Structure formats: C-alpha cells, structure tokens
C-alpha cells in the first residue's frame, strides 16, 4: 500500500511540475512529454501544446489559404443574427453547398462567445490536437520503446505527415486524424468500437466517404498480400485518368455530394490548380520531398514483401495494417489524378509510416535493414525539414518563446519565416 501511495504521489507531482513547465514555457512541454512518454499524462501535455499552438496560430493571408477563409466566415457568423436552426437547415443543401457539418457548427458555436479568430483556432487546436496526440502515442506504444536512429526518423516522418500546423486546412486534415484514430485500433486490435470514429470523419470532410469505403472493402477482402502488392505496383504506372469517366462513375451519389465532386473535375479548376502548383515559389524542394517520401514507401514496401514477408507472418496485426496500407495507397494513387484527390496520399502515407515504424521495431535484425536506412535517411530528413519549413508560415516567436499568459495579452502576427528572411 505504501508503495502504491508513493507512486501516486510521484505521478501527481510529475503532472503538476509538467503543467507548471507548460504554463511557463509550453514548447518545453513537448520535450518532457516525449521524455516521459510512458506516463499516462504525457500525451495530454503534448495535447496542451497543440491547443496553445492553435491560440498563437498565425492566420495565413496569402494564396487564398483555408485559414483566412475560416477566419472571415467566423467573423461574419459572429456579427450575424443567424440561429442554430437556420444554420442546421443549410447542411447538405445544394443552395449552401455545405456538405461538411462539423467545422461550420464549431465555428458557429464559438462565434456565440467571441469574434476573435484566435479563439476559433484554439478550439481547432484542441480538436485536432486530441486526435493527433493519441495517434502519435498509439504508435509510440506499439513500438515498445525500441528506438534507434532509423525508428526515430520513421516515427518523426509519421508525425510530420499531418502536423499541428495543418489546422490551416482544418477540415481535411482533422478528418484524416480522426479516420486514423478510428482505423488503427481496428486494424491492429480488431477494435470495432473505434470504427465509429472512422465513420465520423465524413462529417468533418465529406470526401472521407472514399477511405471509409476502402475500409469496408478491406473488411470483405481481408488480408490478400499478393493481390494488394500487385495492385500497389500496377497503380504506380498510371499516368492520368479520364475525369469525365470519374463523373459518370460517381453519378450514383446523392445530388449534393455529386455536385461537389464534379466541381473538382471542371477543366477551369484543373487549369487553375495546375497554374498554382507551377508558380509555387518553393515548389522544387516541396516536390522533391514529396517524391522522396514516395520512393521510400515503394522501396520499403517492396523490401518487406520480398525479404520480410515470412517474419511478417508472425504478426497478424502488422500484416493486416500492411495489407490495408497497400490497398489504401493504391486507390490513393488513382485518386491523385483527380484535382485535389492527391490529398488522400497524405492519409495513405500516415498508415504506411505507422506500419514501417512498428515493423522495424518488431524485426530489428532482419537482413538488409541497413540498406533501407542508407537509402531512406537523406530523403526522410529532407521531408522533415521541408515540413517544418512549411510550418514556419503559420507560427512565430510567440509559439516558440512565449507562454499562454503572455500570449493572452500579445498577438503575434509575423510568421517565423518572415523574421528569418528579414535578418538575412
């Protein structure tokens, strides 16, 4: 009894000390949360930082960023007399074009309290951060603390595929975290109860009807490693897809969803998107980092299939995750040729790197792993650097050096990258 009481006191003391660190210097809380990741409270300290990040998030005012549209719409709601009933009647209506009910509903409820967009993004950070922190800790727990340089790099890549600064595009990226939160325990543990979260992702972004359908297809097909690998390889050679065929194939959807989907296949939309990509000022290294991730995924997947499939058979849970990842990535390959459909590659990447991180820790002595490390390291380092560079458009010195008390009185509006450029 004395032993249990002593441990309880230590746990409470650890929580209190860590909360104090967070209030004084939040970014230090990240270090403490990962250092003490086995403690039950560690993921909540990371979650707190995500909330703080949302509060100090710098709303983008360039290139028609999603965060700017969220903020403008939020201010309009705060100064309108729209009732909840009136808002509810606009959902799934062709007149309003609202096919995602979650974000408008959250924005409306927050607008009843304030017209400050920082509070809205604080709530976005709270929601996104909850699922983000749980998804990170789920993989940490599955790796059983078996960390080496390669595992850390794969894990860091997994964490940066859809990082906290992606609240800039809250709808799609929060839906991705929620789908991951529901699907991972189902695939690894057969936890059917968590499937409700995977299903709920479509209310955050309607396009998650596709990943949900893929999950349903996998439920029927089960593990078919050879078939999924063949599909995975074949879809890598697809160069284009007939958008008119896509519109015809999806004609079974309800009108509100069909009209939304066809917007992405309009020739003018395709041309505008292509122009935006080609004129991106830092397109070259972003493109290289994305290609690098793709090369690593193909290299490691083929390596596992050719040289590690036998040992993979020792872990049915990991085999299931690998098979689903192959299927999801294959269909994401096809959808990437539809404008904006490439966003599902990000979802598939998360499952792929979750698989890789767990696989490497489960079978650290498998032959050829050193070659994987040599080939993967420079490409994954580039991706992580580029991801962090993109994040620097959305946070400033307050996020890094400030704390919740100071941030409450001082609003930082200068992205960190602008400060760095100004000193050069």
C-alpha positions as semicolon CSV with decimal commas, in nm:
position;residue;x (nm);y (nm);z (nm)
1;X;0,000;0,000;0,000
2;X;0,281;0,242;0,088
3;X;0,444;0,161;-0,246
4;X;0,125;0,242;-0,439
5;X;0,073;0,559;-0,239
6;X;0,431;0,668;-0,307
7;X;0,391;0,607;-0,681
8;X;0,064;0,801;-0,684
9;X;0,232;1,098;-0,518
10;X;0,517;1,083;-0,770
11;X;0,270;1,073;-1,059
12;X;0,075;1,371;-0,924
13;X;0,398;1,559;-0,863
14;X;0,511;1,483;-1,219
15;X;0,185;1,613;-1,364
16;X;0,197;1,929;-1,151
17;X;0,559;2,000;-1,243
18;X;0,495;1,940;-1,612
19;X;0,187;2,164;-1,610
20;X;0,399;2,432;-1,449
21;X;0,660;2,388;-1,724
22;X;0,383;2,421;-1,985
23;X;0,246;2,742;-1,833
24;X;0,593;2,895;-1,819
25;X;0,740;2,759;-2,142
26;X;0,500;2,541;-2,348
27;X;0,748;2,419;-2,605
28;X;0,950;2,261;-2,325
29;X;0,639;2,057;-2,251
30;X;0,694;1,877;-2,583
31;X;1,036;1,762;-2,467
32;X;0,903;1,649;-2,130
33;X;0,605;1,467;-2,285
34;X;0,828;1,261;-2,514
35;X;1,090;1,201;-2,247
36;X;0,819;1,068;-2,016
37;X;0,604;0,922;-2,293
38;X;0,524;0,609;-2,092
39;X;0,342;0,816;-1,830
40;X;-0,035;0,830;-1,874
41;X;-0,035;1,210;-1,863
42;X;0,242;1,263;-2,122
43;X;0,016;1,273;-2,429
44;X;-0,205;1,530;-2,258
45;X;0,090;1,766;-2,214
46;X;0,152;1,738;-2,588
47;X;-0,219;1,798;-2,642
48;X;-0,196;2,115;-2,432
49;X;0,080;2,241;-2,659
50;X;-0,143;2,178;-2,962
51;X;-0,413;2,393;-2,802
52;X;-0,157;2,666;-2,733
53;X;-0,031;2,636;-3,091
54;X;-0,386;2,695;-3,216
55;X;-0,418;3,005;-3,000
56;X;-0,090;3,151;-3,132
57;X;-0,151;3,026;-3,488
58;X;-0,082;3,295;-3,749
59;X;-0,371;3,302;-3,993
60;X;-0,235;3,297;-4,347
61;X;-0,322;3,590;-4,572
62;X;-0,169;3,458;-4,893
63;X;-0,277;3,242;-5,183
64;X;-0,638;3,208;-5,067
65;X;-0,536;2,998;-4,766
66;X;-0,809;2,798;-4,595
67;X;-0,734;2,958;-4,258
68;X;-0,812;3,303;-4,399
69;X;-1,149;3,179;-4,525
70;X;-1,224;3,015;-4,189
71;X;-1,145;3,342;-4,009
72;X;-1,353;3,558;-4,243
73;X;-1,652;3,326;-4,225
74;X;-1,618;3,309;-3,847
75;X;-1,625;3,689;-3,814
76;X;-1,931;3,701;-4,040
77;X;-2,106;3,449;-3,815
78;X;-2,013;3,642;-3,501
79;X;-2,175;3,958;-3,640
80;X;-2,482;3,792;-3,786
81;X;-2,813;3,701;-3,626
82;X;-2,814;3,351;-3,776
83;X;-2,985;3,099;-3,549
84;X;-2,866;2,743;-3,494
85;X;-3,181;2,614;-3,662
86;X;-3,119;2,826;-3,970
87;X;-2,760;2,706;-3,987
88;X;-2,871;2,346;-3,948
89;X;-3,111;2,380;-4,241
90;X;-2,820;2,476;-4,469
91;X;-2,638;2,146;-4,414
92;X;-2,646;1,911;-4,714
93;X;-2,828;2,174;-4,912
94;X;-2,732;2,247;-5,273
95;X;-2,804;2,616;-5,213
96;X;-2,544;2,648;-4,936
97;X;-2,308;2,378;-5,068
98;X;-2,241;2,270;-4,706
99;X;-2,153;1,901;-4,718
100;X;-1,937;1,909;-4,403
101;X;-2,133;1,989;-4,091
102;X;-1,864;1,978;-3,821
103;X;-1,650;2,284;-3,897
104;X;-1,943;2,523;-3,964
105;X;-2,108;2,401;-3,645
106;X;-1,793;2,452;-3,436
107;X;-1,740;2,796;-3,591
108;X;-2,098;2,894;-3,514
109;X;-2,086;2,780;-3,152
110;X;-1,757;2,960;-3,087
111;X;-1,892;3,274;-3,261
112;X;-2,166;3,292;-2,994
113;X;-1,891;3,368;-2,742
114;X;-1,640;3,580;-2,932
115;X;-1,544;3,724;-3,269
116;X;-1,172;3,662;-3,211
117;X;-1,040;3,413;-3,472
118;X;-0,757;3,317;-3,234
119;X;-1,015;3,154;-3,008
120;X;-1,157;2,963;-3,304
121;X;-0,813;2,829;-3,394
122;X;-0,750;2,750;-3,030
123;X;-1,059;2,525;-3,049
124;X;-0,929;2,383;-3,377
125;X;-0,602;2,307;-3,199
126;X;-0,794;2,141;-2,916
127;X;-0,987;1,913;-3,154
128;X;-0,705;1,838;-3,397
129;X;-0,454;1,804;-3,114
130;X;-0,660;1,548;-2,927
131;X;-0,662;1,302;-3,216
132;X;-0,310;1,395;-3,326
133;X;-0,163;1,329;-2,981
134;X;-0,349;0,998;-2,950
135;X;-0,235;0,882;-3,292
136;X;0,127;0,965;-3,208
137;X;0,112;0,788;-2,873
138;X;-0,059;0,486;-3,026
139;X;0,247;0,425;-3,245
140;X;0,481;0,503;-2,956
141;X;0,312;0,233;-2,751
142;X;0,324;-0,015;-3,039
143;X;0,698;0,038;-3,086
144;X;0,752;-0,067;-2,721
145;X;1,029;0,187;-2,670
146;X;1,268;0,012;-2,912
147;X;1,421;0,326;-3,058
148;X;1,722;0,367;-3,281
149;X;1,810;0,632;-3,536
150;X;1,606;0,476;-3,817
151;X;1,297;0,420;-3,600
152;X;1,312;0,778;-3,472
153;X;1,335;0,909;-3,830
154;X;1,041;0,697;-3,947
155;X;0,841;0,800;-3,642
156;X;0,923;1,169;-3,693
157;X;0,814;1,141;-4,055
158;X;0,488;0,981;-3,941
159;X;0,430;1,272;-3,701
160;X;0,509;1,536;-3,966
161;X;0,294;1,394;-4,244
162;X;-0,006;1,571;-4,093
163;X;0,134;1,805;-3,823
164;X;-0,041;2,052;-3,596
165;X;0,010;2,348;-3,832
166;X;-0,219;2,169;-4,076
167;X;-0,508;2,328;-3,888
168;X;-0,458;2,581;-4,169
169;X;-0,673;2,336;-4,367
170;X;-0,868;2,210;-4,068
171;X;-1,148;2,019;-4,242
172;X;-0,945;1,775;-4,448
173;X;-0,658;1,735;-4,205
174;X;-0,868;1,694;-3,892
175;X;-1,077;1,435;-4,077
176;X;-0,753;1,250;-4,160
177;X;-0,652;1,240;-3,793
178;X;-0,998;1,123;-3,687
179;X;-1,003;0,849;-3,952
180;X;-0,658;0,734;-3,841
181;X;-0,772;0,738;-3,478
182;X;-1,060;0,505;-3,560
183;X;-0,893;0,277;-3,815
184;X;-0,560;0,198;-3,647
185;X;-0,705;0,018;-3,341
186;X;-0,950;-0,169;-3,562
187;X;-0,674;-0,294;-3,793
188;X;-0,423;-0,372;-3,519
189;X;-0,653;-0,500;-3,245
190;X;-0,988;-0,572;-3,406
191;X;-1,141;-0,290;-3,202
192;X;-1,477;-0,248;-3,376
193;X;-1,594;0,022;-3,135
194;X;-1,336;0,265;-3,271
195;X;-1,480;0,231;-3,621
196;X;-1,741;0,486;-3,522
197;X;-1,464;0,746;-3,528
198;X;-1,350;0,637;-3,874
199;X;-1,710;0,679;-3,988
200;X;-1,741;1,017;-3,817
201;X;-1,459;1,155;-4,032
202;X;-1,702;1,205;-4,323
203;X;-1,889;1,467;-4,119
204;X;-1,566;1,666;-4,094
205;X;-1,484;1,629;-4,464
206;X;-1,729;1,459;-4,700
207;X;-1,451;1,313;-4,917
208;X;-1,372;1,062;-4,642
209;X;-1,653;0,859;-4,783
210;X;-1,374;0,716;-5,001
211;X;-1,140;0,594;-4,720
212;X;-1,445;0,462;-4,533
213;X;-1,548;0,268;-4,845
214;X;-1,192;0,132;-4,877
215;X;-1,205;0,022;-4,515
216;X;-1,534;-0,154;-4,590
217;X;-1,380;-0,322;-4,895
218;X;-1,087;-0,440;-4,686
219;X;-1,328;-0,582;-4,429
220;X;-1,470;-0,802;-4,706
221;X;-1,141;-0,899;-4,872
222;X;-0,930;-0,945;-4,557
223;X;-0,554;-0,996;-4,591
224;X;-0,450;-1,065;-4,951
225;X;-0,086;-0,962;-4,952
226;X;-0,003;-1,077;-5,306
227;X;-0,310;-0,910;-5,459
228;X;-0,260;-0,582;-5,273
229;X;0,110;-0,570;-5,366
230;X;0,030;-0,631;-5,733
231;X;-0,236;-0,357;-5,722
232;X;0,013;-0,130;-5,545
233;X;0,272;-0,176;-5,822
234;X;0,023;-0,151;-6,109
235;X;-0,127;0,177;-5,988
236;X;0,219;0,333;-5,972
237;X;0,227;0,324;-6,354
238;X;-0,098;0,514;-6,402
239;X;-0,021;0,850;-6,563
240;X;-0,367;1,002;-6,598
241;X;-0,734;0,934;-6,551
242;X;-1,036;1,037;-6,754
243;X;-1,219;1,293;-6,543
244;X;-1,538;1,256;-6,744
245;X;-1,534;0,885;-6,664
246;X;-1,497;0,970;-6,295
247;X;-1,801;1,197;-6,310
248;X;-2,002;0,921;-6,477
249;X;-1,883;0,654;-6,232
250;X;-1,988;0,866;-5,933
251;X;-2,330;0,958;-6,067
252;X;-2,489;0,725;-5,808
253;X;-2,403;0,973;-5,531
254;X;-2,675;1,199;-5,387
255;X;-2,701;1,528;-5,577
256;X;-2,536;1,737;-5,304
257;X;-2,228;1,513;-5,299
258;X;-2,219;1,464;-5,676
259;X;-2,227;1,837;-5,747
260;X;-1,941;1,890;-5,500
261;X;-1,730;1,615;-5,658
262;X;-1,785;1,741;-6,012
263;X;-1,655;2,083;-5,910
264;X;-1,311;1,925;-5,872
265;X;-1,326;1,784;-6,226
266;X;-1,412;2,109;-6,402
267;X;-1,149;2,199;-6,669
268;X;-1,108;2,552;-6,532
269;X;-1,048;2,417;-6,180
270;X;-0,789;2,174;-6,315
271;X;-0,613;2,453;-6,502
272;X;-0,614;2,692;-6,203
273;X;-0,474;2,421;-5,977
274;X;-0,201;2,336;-6,226
275;X;-0,108;2,705;-6,259
276;X;-0,090;2,744;-5,878
277;X;0,139;2,442;-5,848
278;X;0,369;2,551;-6,130
279;X;0,404;2,902;-5,988
280;X;0,467;2,799;-5,630
281;X;0,787;2,987;-5,528
282;X;0,926;2,692;-5,330
283;X;0,775;2,422;-5,548
284;X;1,103;2,248;-5,631
285;X;1,201;2,135;-5,284
286;X;0,844;2,059;-5,181
287;X;0,809;1,842;-5,491
288;X;1,142;1,673;-5,420
289;X;1,041;1,597;-5,060
290;X;0,707;1,451;-5,173
291;X;0,880;1,240;-5,436
292;X;1,131;1,129;-5,173
293;X;0,855;1,005;-4,945
294;X;0,703;0,817;-5,237
295;X;1,037;0,649;-5,323
296;X;1,087;0,544;-4,960
297;X;0,735;0,399;-4,943
298;X;0,786;0,192;-5,255
299;X;1,135;0,081;-5,153
300;X;1,037;-0,026;-4,801
301;X;0,709;-0,187;-4,909
302;X;0,883;-0,396;-5,175
303;X;1,161;-0,478;-4,927
304;X;0,906;-0,605;-4,673
305;X;0,724;-0,805;-4,939
306;X;1,037;-0,968;-5,084
307;X;1,253;-1,017;-4,777
308;X;1,036;-0,970;-4,471
309;X;0,706;-1,131;-4,557
310;X;0,796;-1,454;-4,377
311;X;0,868;-1,284;-4,046
312;X;0,574;-1,051;-4,104
313;X;0,357;-1,361;-4,088
314;X;0,447;-1,387;-3,721
315;X;0,244;-1,073;-3,655
316;X;-0,112;-1,094;-3,786
317;X;-0,189;-0,743;-3,661
318;X;0,105;-0,597;-3,850
319;X;0,019;-0,799;-4,161
320;X;-0,333;-0,654;-4,150
321;X;-0,201;-0,299;-4,118
322;X;0,044;-0,356;-4,404
323;X;-0,224;-0,501;-4,634
324;X;-0,468;-0,219;-4,566
325;X;-0,193;0,039;-4,621
326;X;-0,113;-0,114;-4,960
327;X;-0,480;-0,110;-5,062
328;X;-0,537;0,246;-4,940
329;X;-0,221;0,373;-5,108
330;X;-0,312;0,202;-5,436
331;X;-0,653;0,367;-5,454
332;X;-0,500;0,697;-5,338
333;X;-0,262;0,662;-5,636
334;X;-0,561;0,654;-5,868
335;X;-0,747;0,936;-5,693
336;X;-0,436;1,158;-5,706
337;X;-0,505;1,222;-6,075
338;X;-0,831;1,389;-5,984
339;X;-0,768;1,752;-5,883
340;X;-0,741;1,768;-5,503
341;X;-0,769;1,388;-5,491
342;X;-0,398;1,372;-5,416
343;X;-0,478;1,469;-5,058
344;X;-0,558;1,103;-4,991
345;X;-0,192;1,023;-5,048
346;X;-0,129;1,203;-4,720
347;X;-0,377;0,973;-4,545
348;X;-0,216;0,666;-4,702
349;X;0,132;0,794;-4,607
350;X;0,027;0,802;-4,242
351;X;-0,075;0,437;-4,249
352;X;0,240;0,341;-4,440
353;X;0,479;0,503;-4,194
354;X;0,285;0,369;-3,897
355;X;0,343;0,025;-4,050
356;X;0,713;0,088;-4,114
357;X;0,787;0,223;-3,765
358;X;0,621;-0,074;-3,594
359;X;0,774;-0,325;-3,837
360;X;1,131;-0,203;-3,781
361;X;1,096;-0,225;-3,404
362;X;0,933;-0,570;-3,428
363;X;1,206;-0,713;-3,652
364;X;1,520;-0,502;-3,595
365;X;1,765;-0,771;-3,708
366;X;1,612;-0,857;-4,043
367;X;1,873;-0,876;-4,321
368;X;1,902;-0,575;-4,549
369;X;1,767;-0,323;-4,298
370;X;2,097;-0,131;-4,309
371;X;2,045;-0,071;-4,682
372;X;1,696;0,062;-4,611
373;X;1,848;0,302;-4,358
374;X;2,112;0,428;-4,601
375;X;1,858;0,490;-4,879
376;X;1,584;0,635;-4,658
377;X;1,774;0,869;-4,427
378;X;1,853;1,160;-4,665
379;X;1,505;1,153;-4,822
380;X;1,322;1,144;-4,490
381;X;1,544;1,417;-4,344
382;X;1,458;1,635;-4,644
383;X;1,087;1,571;-4,592
384;X;1,104;1,657;-4,222
385;X;1,296;1,979;-4,292
386;X;1,052;2,083;-4,565
387;X;0,753;2,004;-4,344
388;X;0,893;2,220;-4,066
389;X;0,971;2,495;-4,317
390;X;0,607;2,493;-4,430
391;X;0,501;2,515;-4,066
392;X;0,708;2,831;-4,023
393;X;0,447;3,015;-4,230
394;X;0,196;2,959;-3,950
395;X;0,379;3,021;-3,623
396;X;0,601;3,296;-3,489
397;X;0,828;3,369;-3,195
398;X;0,535;3,367;-2,954
399;X;0,476;2,999;-3,026
400;X;0,841;2,916;-2,958
401;X;0,936;3,162;-2,684
402;X;0,605;3,266;-2,532
403;X;0,356;3,111;-2,293
404;X;-0,024;3,119;-2,252
405;X;-0,013;3,411;-2,011
406;X;0,193;3,637;-2,237
407;X;0,006;3,523;-2,550
408;X;-0,322;3,629;-2,392
409;X;-0,205;3,991;-2,390
410;X;0,014;3,998;-2,701
411;X;-0,086;3,889;-3,050
412;X;0,199;3,773;-3,276
413;X;0,123;3,829;-3,646
414;X;0,466;3,779;-3,808
415;X;0,545;3,425;-3,929
416;X;0,881;3,293;-3,817
417;X;1,000;3,253;-4,177
418;X;0,943;3,626;-4,239
419;X;1,151;3,714;-3,935
420;X;1,433;3,490;-4,057
421;X;1,418;3,637;-4,407
422;X;1,424;3,987;-4,258
423;X;1,750;3,913;-4,075
424;X;1,923;3,778;-4,386
